[in-house]
Amino acid sequence: MKHLAFLNKYFYKYKWWIIPGIFFVIISNIFGVVPAQVVGHAINIITENISIYSLFNGFDRQEIVYSIFSYSLFFFGLLILALYLLRGLFLFFMRQTIILMSRHIEYDMKNEIYAHYQELSLGFYRRNNTGDLMNRATEDVNRVRMYVGPAIMYAINTAVLFCLIIYFMFSVNVKLALFCLLPLPVLVITIYYVNTLINLKSEKIQAQLSKLSSFVQERFSGIRVIKSYVREAHNQEIFANESQIYKHNAMGLVKIQALFYPSMLLLVGLSTILTVFIGGKQVIEGAITPGNIAEFIVYVNQLTFPVTMLGWVTTLIQRAAASQKRINEFLQLKPDIISSNTTTQIIEGKISFKDVSFTYPDTGITALKNINFDLEKGQFIAIIGRTGSGKSTLANLIMRMYDVDSGAILIDEQELKTINLNNYRNQIGFVPQEVFLFSDTIKNNIAFGLSTVTDEEVERAATNAAVYNNIINFEKKFETMLGERGITLSGGQKQRVSIARALIKEPKILIFDDCLSAVDTKTEEEILNNLGRIMLGKTSIIVAHRISTIKNADKIIVLDQGMIIEQGTHQELLNKAGMYAEMYDNQLLEEENR
């Protein structure tokens, strides 16, 4: 239960739902137990009146006795009906408080988990599967809701009913009550043993379900690759094997439950037999009345449902504990990137790297080593290098997606770690190497970085990104819905929509992370010309492979194996006849051979 202690703050928050709920549970059970006493009195009246009726056999008063007897039974029948109607009413109130409270807690938990996910750094998402993250925020939360709602409701209901019935049993006859409750120790031992098995099975089921969800999510995201390589049958086989493991674990839990419920019913049946046998002897001895036996049988039958529910409730609790343990594992993680500064400031755009080194924490790969350079406000800087040289890492560090291992990044002579991160990122336009578009309209994808935007601003950003003409050719133009990850658009169109998303912010710093690779040279030139006009007086950083993209940059930095090996203007680097000049010659040769 230590994992479920996390939920105590929610119980405190919704205490004015729980307290009335408990009150309604108690009242409903009182109205549920009292009918047993009414039945006992009714049975006693029946036995007594049968004797009296027999004594007046042949006399006129026999009809009067019969009439009184009939009215008495009718009265008891109406009384029992009224009591059960009241019980039903308070059961309704009980569900309207406790079950509704569970839905509110579910809502709060999902929001808390989602908000926490967004605070965690990129390294967290590199280490964890998307399917597993989704499963913890949906399936696991739902299992926890079943604990804070139905499980708690039935547990309280069972406890209250049990206490009431034991009290009334012992108030009637101690010996008969003891024999009725004799199977209880066996019940306790059985529940304890089953709990352990249920907990183990539940953890295995949840872990396998997360694995299955991750597999499906990843395969559906890469469906085009699967179809291209004709691997449908192979993936179907893997899915079937994973599903078989889940089925095996789930069936194991079902078998335990299937054995548990009949065992509970058997113990309750044994109590009924003992009640009739011992109670019969007590009646013969004159210690109790026949009505008391009927009363005890009603009590035992009333315990049947709660006792059998114990198995279900313990299953819910154990599965909720397993799910909450998985949720807590992520909620207890602290974000790697922390920004405590709340002051807002306007970024000018001067960037300095001072002996910056960085190693990816999850892989141990050293991406950058002793990087030093200065970028003045309004300059256009380009970063080029071979694959894996650290270009994208440098762009991510400027965005502070990661913190440097050593050295410092200065923004306007202020260390990046001390700047209000949200305010800083709001003034940056970032176009990542891997373009991501949401399943929404083109307009909303372009306007994603702004809270309010006009149609004219969206169209202007699309024009500057050289994608306007493509969009207006669609039937619904800017209201065209995109498929998952923007699958409706071509690679070049997706890149340009992503560029429009960055340009519409009118950023102080613009970072292009190799995002012009899918556009032709004419479109690239148009975008760069528009960029030169839009970013005049503002800082621009372009990561690229094609030298034609960056030859007009104020400064070009050449990276190799995480180190700066050359920097200067296009002409200065050609004059050095180093790595940059070699790359330039190779690209010219490739163009000539096309």
N, C-alpha and C positions, 0 to 999 in steps of 0.2 A: 504493500500500500504506500510505500515511501514515494514512489513515482507519482501517485495520484495526489499527493500532498500539494503539488503545484496548483491544483484546482481550488484550494481553500480560499484564495483571494476572490474567486468568482462567487463562491458560496457566501462570502461576507458581503460582496456587492449586491447580491440578490437575496439577502437575508429576509427581506419583507415579502418574498415569494415563498421561501422555505418554511418560515414560521407558520403562516396561515395554512400552508400545505400539510404540515405535521398535525395541526389542529384538526383539519378536515379528515385526515387519516384516523385520528383517535375517535372523532365523533362517528364516522362511518362504521368503524368496527364495533363501537358500542351498540349501534343500531343493528349490527350484524350478529352480535352475541346474544342480546336480549331475547330474540325469537326462540332460542333453544330453551330458555326458562318457560316461555309461554307454551311451547310444545309439551314440556314436562308437566305443567299444570293441566293442560288439556287432556293428556293421557290419564292423569290421576282422576280427573273429573269423569272421564269415560268409564274407567274401572269402577269408581264409586257409584255412578248413576246406573250402570248395568245391574249392580247388586240391588240397588233400591228399586229399580224398575221390575226386577224379578220378584221382589217381596210384595209388590202391589199387583201381582198378576190376578186378574179377574175383578179388580176394583176400578171405580171411575177415576180415582186419583192417578192411575197409571198414565192416562193421557196428559195430565198436568205435569207429571215428572218428565214425560217425553218432550213436552213443549219447552219446559225450562232447560232440559238437556240440549235441545236443538238450538235454542237461542244462545246458550252458552258457547256451543261449538261455532256458531255463526259469528259471535262476538270475537272469539279467539282468532278465527280465520281473518276477519277484517283487521284485527290488531296486528297480526303477523304481516299482512299485506301492507299496512301503513308503515310498519317498521322498515320493511324492505324498500319501500318507495323512498323513505327518508335516507336510508343507506345509499340508494342509487343516486340521490341528489347530491349527497356529500362526496360520493365517489367522483361525480362529475366535477365538483369544485376542486377536489384533490388533483385531478388530471389537469384542470385548467390552470393550476398554480405550478405544480412540480414539472409537468411536461413542457409547458410554455417556458418555464425557467431554463430548461435544458436547451431549448432552441435559441434562447438569448445567449447562453454560454457558448453554444456552437458558433454563433455569429461572431462573438467577441474573439474566440480562439482563432478562427480563420483569419480575421483581420490582423490579429497579433502576429500570427505566423507569417502572413504575407508581408507585413511591414518589416518584420525581422529579416526575412529573405532579402528584401531590397537594401538593407543596411550592410549585408555581408559583401565582401570584396569579390573580385573576379576569380581569385584563387579558389574560393569555395565552390564556385560553379565548374571550375576545371576538374575538381576532385569528385564531384557528385553527379549522378545521373539525373536528368530532368524528370524522368518517370518516377524515380524514388521521391524527389522533392514534391511532386504533385500528389503522390499517394499519401504522404504524411500530412498534407494540408487538406485532404479530402476523406479518404477511407479511414485513416487513423483518427481524424477528428470525429467522424461519424460514430466510430466505436466508443470514443470517449463520451459522446453525447448520450449513447445508450446507457452509460454508467450514471451520469449526472441526472438522467431522467428516469427511465423505466427501472433500472437496477436499484436506485436509491428509493424510489417510490414503493416498489414491491418489498424491499428489505425493511423499510419502516413499517409498512403495512403488516408484514409477517411478524415482526417483533411485537408490535402493539397487540395484534390479534392473539399471539401466543401468550403474552402476559395476561391478557384479559381472560382467556380460556383457562389457563392454569389457576388463576385466582378463583374463578367460579367453580372449577372442578374441586379444588381443595375445600371450598366453603360448603360443598355438598357432602363429600365423603373422602377422607384422606386416603384410605386403603385403596379404594377404586381408582382414585386419581393416580396413585403411585403405579398401579398395574397398567393403567392406560399409557403412562409415559415411560414404561419400562424399555421399549425399543429405542428411545432417544439416544442413549450412549452409542449404540451401533450406528445410528444416523450421523452423529457427530464425527465418528472415526471415518465413516465412508466419505463424508463431505471433505474432510481434511486430505484424505488420500487422493480423491478425484481432483481437488484443487491443484495439487502439484502437477498432475498429468495435464490438466487443462492449460496451465500456465506455459509449460514446455511446448505443447502443441500450438498454442496461440502465437507464441513468438516465432516459431518456424513458419506458420501460415502467413504472418504479416511480412516476414522477410522475403518469402518466396513470391508473395503478391507484388511487392515493390520491384523485385527482379523481373517479373512478368510484365509489369507496367512499363518499365524502362525499355525492355526489349521491343514491345509493341510501338511505343512512341518513337524510338530510334528507327525502326524499320519503316514506319509510315512516313517519317521525314525523308528517308532515303529511298522512297519507292521507285523513283526514276532509275536509280542505279541498279536496284534489284531487277527491274524489268529489262534494263539494257543488257545485263549479264545473265538473264534467264535463270535467276536463282530463287524463283517463287517456291518451287517444290522443296528446295533445301531449307529455306526459311520456315516453311510450313512444318517441316520435320522437327526443326529446333523448337518452334512454338509448341508443337504437340508434346515434345519431351518435357519442356518446362511446365506446361499445363498438367502433365501427368504427375509431376512432383507435387504441384499444388493440390491436385486432386487426392493424391495419396495422403498428404498431411491433413487435409480437410476431412477425409473419410476416417482417419484415425481419431480425430476429435469427435466426429459424429458417433463412432462406435462406443466411445467412452460415455457420451451423453445417452446413447441408447441403452446402455447397461445401467446407468445411474437412475433414470426415471422409473423403470420397473422396480428397482430395488426400493425406491422411496415408497411406491404404492404398496409393495409387499409389507413393508414395516407398518404403514398406516392400516392395512388390512389386518395385520396381527394385533394392532391396538384395538380394533373393533371386536375381534374374536375374544380377546381378554376382557373387554368391557362387558360383553354379553355373558360370558362364563362367570366371572367374578361378581358382576352385578346381579345375576340370577341368584347366586348363593346369598348375597346380601339381602335380596328381597325376601327369600325364604326365612332368613334369620330375623327379618323385620327391621334391619338397619336403615334401609332406603325403600323408596316406593318404586313401582314400575315406571312411573313418569321420570324418575331420576335416570333410569337406564336409557330411556329415549333421549333425555337431555344430553347424556354423555355421548351417545351415538351421534347426535347432531354436532356436538363439539368436535368429535374425532373427524367427522366428515368435513367440518369447516377447516380443520387443520390440513386436510388432504391437499387442497390446491396450494396453500402457502408452502407446505413442505416440498411438494413437487417443483414449485417455483424456485426453491432454494438452488437446485441444480442449474437452472437457467440463469438465475441471478449471479451465482458464482462464476459461471461461464462469462457473463457480461463483464464482471469485475476483473477477471483475469485477463480477458482480451483487451479491456480498456487499459489495464496496467501495462500490458505489453506495448500497446499503441502509444500511451503517454510517455513511456520510456524512450521510444523512438523520436517522439516530438521533442522531448526535453534535450535529447542529444544535440539537436540543432539550435534550440532556443538558448542553450547555455553557451553556445559559441559566441565569441566576441569578434566584431568586425576588425579586420587588419587596418583599415583606413579610418582614422578617428579625426574629426574636426570639431574642436571645442570653441573656436572663434565664431561669434555671432554678428560681428560688425560687417557691414556691407561697404564695398568700395568699388570705384570704377577702375578697371584694368587698363593700363596704358598699352601693354604689349611687349615690354622688354623682357627677354628670357635669357638666363645665364645657367650654364651647366658647370659646376665646379667639382672636378675629380669624381664624377658619378660612376658608380659600379652597381650592377644589379644581377642577382641570380634568382631564377624562378624557384620559389620555396617548395613546390610540389614535385618538381622534376630534378632540381639540383643543377640545371643547365645555366652556365654563366652567359648572360646575354650581352652585357655591356661592361667595359673595363676602362676606368679612368677617362671618362668622356669630359672634355673641356671645350666650350665654345660660347660665344656671346651673340645674341640676336637683338638688334636694336628695334625700337618701335617703328612700325611701318615697313620693315624689311620683308623681302620675299626670299625665304631660305628653302633649299631643296636638299633632300637626303636620299642618297642612292647607294647601292651596294648589291652584292650577290645575295641569293636566297639564304636566309638564316644568319645574316650579318648583324641583325639587331635593329633594323629600321622601325618596324612596328612597335617593338619594345620601347624605343625612344619616344614615339608618339604617345604610347600608353602612359609613360612616366610623366609627360607634360600634362596629360589629363588627370594625373594622380589616380590612375586605376590601381597602381601599386606604389609602394614607398621604396625609395632607394635603399640599398644596403649600406653604402658609404658615400660620402660627398654630400652635395646639396644642389637643389634646383631653386633658383631665385626668380621670382616674378616681380618686376619693378623694384628690384633690390630687396625684396622681402622673401624669406624662405617659404616655399610652397606649403610646407606642413603647418605653418602658422596662419594661413589664409582661410577665410570662410569658404569651405569647399563648394557648397551649393551655389553661392553667389559667383564664385570663380567659374564653375562649369556653365552657368547660365550665360556667361559672356564669351563662351567658346563654341565655335561651330566645328563639329567633328564628323568626318565621313569615314567610317571604318573600312578596312580591307574586305571584310565579309559583310556584304550589304544585307540588312535585315529590314523587310517591310512587313507591316502588320496586316492582318485580314480585315481591312477597312477600306474606305474610299481613298482614291489618290489624293484628294484634297486634305483629308485628315492625316494622311501619312506625311504630306509636305508640311502641314501646320503642327506636327506632333510636338515640337519644342516650345510652342507658345500657347498661352491660355486663351487669348483672344486674337483673332486674325480676320482680315477682310478678304473678300474674293480677289480684289485687285492685288493685294500683297502675295497671295498664292500664285496668281497668274504671272506676276513679275518674277517671282523666284523660279517658276518653271521655265520662263523665257531665258533667264540668266543661266539656267542649267541646261539649255538647249533641248528641252524635252516638251516644250509647249505644243509644238506642231504634232508630235506623236499623240499627245493627250486629246487634243480637240478632234482628232480623227476617230476616237472611240465613240460609240453610240451615246453613252452617258457622260462623256467628257470627264470633268474632274470628279464626278460622282460615281465613276466606275469602281465597282468593288473588286479588290484584289484577292486572289486565292492565298492560301497559307504561304508565308514567307515571300509573297509577291510573285507567285508562280505564274500569274496571268501575263506578266511582262517579260520581255527578253532581258538578257544579262545587261546590255548597255542601257536599256530603259530603266531598269532597277537602279543602276549606278547613278543615273542622272536624277531620278526622283530623290535618291538619298542625298545627292548634292544640293538639290533645291531645298530639302529639309534643313540643311546647315545654313544655306545662304539667307533664308527667310528671317533668321534670327539677327541678321546684320551684326555678326560677332566682332569682338575686338581682336580675337585670335582665331584663325581658321586653319584647321589641320586636315589635309587630304592624305589618307593612308593608302596609297597605291590604288585609288578608286577610279582611275581613268583607263584601266587596262582593257575594258570591254567596249570602248568607244573608238570609232575610226579617227584618223588624224585630223580630218576637217572639223568634226564635231569637237574634238579635243582642243583645237585651236580656237574655236568659237567660245568654248567654256573658259579658256585661259584669258582670252581678251576681255570677256565679261568680268572675270575674276579680278583682273588688273584694275578695272574701273571701280568695281564695288569695294575692293579692299584697299583702295588708295589711302595711304596714311595709317593703315592697319597691318597687323602682323600676319603673314601667311607662311605656312609650313606644308610642303608637299613631299610625300614619300613616293618614289617612283622607280620604275625599272627602265622606262624609255627616256633617253637623254633628250629627245625632241621636246619632251614635256617640261624640262627644267632648264634648258640652255639660257633662258632669259632671267634666271634667278639672280638676286643680289649676292648670294653666297651659296655654294654647293659643298655639302659635306659628304665625303666618301667613307663608307664604313666597310670593314672587313673583319670578321671574327670578333665582333663586338668592340672594335677599336677604330678611332678616326685615323685613317692613313693619309688622307689628303683633304684640303679644303681651300676654297677660293672661287673665283668666277669661272664661267665656262672656258673662256680663253686662257686664263691663267693655268687651269688644270690641263688643258690641251698642250700648253707649252712645257709643262712638267714631264710629259710623255710617260706618265705612270699608269696606274690601274684605270683611272677615268678615261685617259686617251685610248687605252686598249679596248675598253667597253664601247667607246664611241666608234672606233674603227670596225669592231665586230658588228655593231648594229647597222652601220652604213653598208657593210658587205651583205648583210641579210636582206636589206631593202633592195639592193641592186640585183640579188639573185631571185627575187620574187617575180 
